[in-house]
Amino acid sequence: MHMKKVQKKNIFYIMEDSYNESYIKGEPIINDVAYDALQRARKKPPEFENMAGKHNKVQHIFPILSLEKAYTRKDINLFVNRLQKEIGTNFNLVIEPKLDGVAVNSVYENSQLIRSSTRGDGACGEDITHLIEPLIPKNLPSTTGFNGEIRGELFVDREAFDYIKTVSNYRNGRNVIAGWLKNKNKGAELINKYGTLVCFDARSTNYNFVSTSKMLMWLAFNGFIIPFYEKLEISSVKADKIYDISAELYKEYINFNYPLTGSMERLYLPLDGIVLKVEENQYKEILGKTAYYPKWAIALKANKPEVAATIQDIVFQIGRTGTITPVAKISPVEIDGSTIKNVSLNNLDFLEKMDIRLGDTVLIVKAGQIIPQILEVHYENRTSGSSPLDVPAMLVEQGFSLIDNRWVCDKKILIQKVIYYCRSLKISNFGPSTIKKLVIQGVIENLFDHL
């Protein structure tokens, strides 16, 4: 397909047809290259042109990756064993607290602060320089000509948060910082009064660091607040003991309220776990990274809170590709500062395998501290009147039809597709509830009605 032959007024309809054939029927009418070309050529309709929110986005010099997560002794053992297999046993680990705040990335050119930004999507973030200026050195007194990025975590300590939550609706310290960063009127004042920025990483285009600990000392010499850290010689410690050492350090750090290096304040740190990093930079280069995280570091997260809840109802959602996802409506529970009312049941096979029933008591956790999921069902708590779900009858009741041995619901698919495209076009004031009403009432019968 040649793009010069495609009139732009038809691009939306071509994409709709291609989407239906490729993702709904599994029979693509154009290849991926042509579809991507359509995406690039597509332009927003004039009425949507100025409706997207404007953000002062900045590009990071180096991508900001996530950390691999660990929750158990087995996870840590696997991590250490993998390191030993790839780089031997003649290396050290640096163990430091994992702070629970908002990531900040600051760019320096010729040792002068240029800007600070949020992590964003890892490639780009939002410029917050004016909000955190008092918390970060404007120049590097012990280094000349440094070009690169300094990374850290912006947070409110637990004692400050205990006061803040008495005069606000914030549920945790991370939300406090995120809210203040969006507060144009008093954000800078509040962050300067209650916030702390602790820096733990430096990346440079012209300056080489030999190790993690030397890099941390370099940060301290240049006026940055740095975290506590311990250095562990792997050759003298059994892999199985590293989990115990990390867990003990977590207990110590969470009750620790002495000033950090570079700070005069006593802080009760908001911790999310412990970070383990390879000390020597030469080994970091050998280990490399995946698309998502460096292979030389891991975060041992605090124990996942487990909360019991009751299954009140089960509804079936459908994605824009036609995939059905059962969702459990549960009695509201609090986990890690969030109120959980809905839990995904993954798919119909999972629902059948777990034999989940209305009225069941289930154990809820947050997978990766983010996504609520059912850990187990307390079958022993079932009453004598409990009966298995009649899933086909429930699907029919909720508007699904069985066609060619596949459950479908055209209206629900259309709702999800309209939601997806509205988000892609950054259309504001046109949310899921409005879209659902318009589809059900028949106002929208096709993805590109009214465009």
JOHU-V65129 format. One line per field, one symbol per residue. burial: b if it has 9 or more other C-alpha atoms within 8 Angstrom, else e. A space follows every 10 residues. Layout:
burial: ???
This chain:
burial: eeeeeeebee bbeebbebbb bbbbeeebee eeebbebbee ebeeeeebee ebeeeeebeb eeeeeebbbb beeebbbebb bebbeebeee bbbbbbbbbb bbbbbbbbbe bbbebbbbbe ebbbbbbbbe bbbeeebeeb eeeeebbbbb bbbbbbbbeb beebbeeeeb eebbbbbbeb beeeeebbeb bbebbbbbbb bbebeeeeeb bbebbbeebb ebbbbbbeee bbbbeebebe ebbeebbebb eebbebeebb bbeeeebbbb bbbbbbbbbb bebbeebbbe eebbbbbbbb beebeebbbb bbebbbbbbb ebebbbbbbb bebbbeeeeb bebbbbbbeb beeeebbbbb bbbbbbbeee ebbbeebbee ebeeebeeee eeeebbeeeb beeeeeebbe ebbbbbbbbb ebeebbbeee eeeebbebbe eeebeebeee e
